[in-house]
Amino acid sequence: MGSSPYPKTTNEWNELELGTGVKWSLGIHLAVVLFLLVKTYFISSETIDYESAIRVDIVGLPDKLDPKKLAPAEAPPEKLKEAEAPPPPPPAEVAKETPKLPEQKKVDPETVNLDAVKKKQQQALNKLKSMSAIEKIKKDLESKKESESKAAEKASTQVKGNILSAGTELTGLNKLQHENYVAQIDRQIKQNWAIPEWLAKKDYKAQILLKIDEKGQITFRQIVKSSGNPNYDDAVLETIDKSAPYPAPPEKLIAIIGTRGMLIGFPE
């Protein structure tokens, strides 16, 4: 018998199937390549016209508006405020303008001398009290001087020289009696008038207002015209005090001598 055309073993069947698959694969690839070559060289492709593909949309324009009727656009108040407000300064300038506070040193309570601190506080308190007392004394002195000057000014308008000024009720015998009494008081005072030679050589003059009660005792005395020298003025007051008591004024002159007083001049 002749040989059979079909494979007899498994290996032969595998070799046969592999050869067949390779053949089909080569045939398919060859057909694709031939198709591409034919299409490229023999089949002409149409060129795409992009110009005809442009689309144009026509939109209607708005009606023409009258510019006079258009109202000016107003900016919101918030935006106006933002525009008017100045820009904030840069951080560097803010740092320059901000003053630096002095650094406070830490105090250790153990190193602080409490007795010294209390002593300083007490000294400061005493100083304030003394200053307050001095100011009070000054005010009291100024008030006293002001009241005395007003009283002297009032008395000087009522008395002139050693006689009452014009406008008083003394006339005739009463006026004469008043002048005699004032002259008597003046003589008694001048008997005790004595000052050092160095003061007597100066051309000092002073005038004092003197008030006497019904018993001849001094009720008021004040210099209304100073000599300008404190020593001279003190000598005048000492002479007035040394010359007391004085003769009692006449009954009709008690009210006038006690309330209005009389002026005594030094040296005359």
Stockholm file with secondary structure:
# STOCKHOLM 1.0

chainA/1-268         MGSSPYPKTTNEWNELELGTGVKWSLGIHLAVVLFLLVKTYFISSETIDYESAIRVDIVGLPDKLDPKKLAPAEAPPEKLKEAEAPPPPPPAEVAKETPKLPEQKKVDPETVNLDAVKKKQQQALNKLKSMSAIEKIKKDLESKKESESKAAEKASTQVKGNILSAGTELTGLNKLQHENYVAQIDRQIKQNWAIPEWLAKKDYKAQILLKIDEKGQITFRQIVKSSGNPNYDDAVLETIDKSAPYPAPPEKLIAIIGTRGMLIGFPE
#=GR chainA/1-268 SS CCCCSSCCSHHHHHHHHHHHHHHHHHHHHHHHHHHHHHHHHTSCCCCCCSGGGCCCCCCCCCCCCCTTTCCCCCCCHHHHHHHHSCCCCCHHHHHHHSCCCCCCCCCCGGGCCHHHHHHHHHHHHHHHHHHHHHHHHHHHHHHHHHHHHHHHHHHHHHEETTEECTTSSCCTHHHHHHHHHHHHHHHHHHTTCCCCHHHHTSCCCEEEEEEECTTSCEEEEEEEECCSCHHHHHHHHHHHHHTCSCCCCCGGGHHHHHHTCEEEEECC
#=GC SS_cons         CCCCSSCCSHHHHHHHHHHHHHHHHHHHHHHHHHHHHHHHHTSCCCCCCSGGGCCCCCCCCCCCCCTTTCCCCCCCHHHHHHHHSCCCCCHHHHHHHSCCCCCCCCCCGGGCCHHHHHHHHHHHHHHHHHHHHHHHHHHHHHHHHHHHHHHHHHHHHHEETTEECTTSSCCTHHHHHHHHHHHHHHHHHHTTCCCCHHHHTSCCCEEEEEEECTTSCEEEEEEEECCSCHHHHHHHHHHHHHTCSCCCCCGGGHHHHHHTCEEEEECC
//
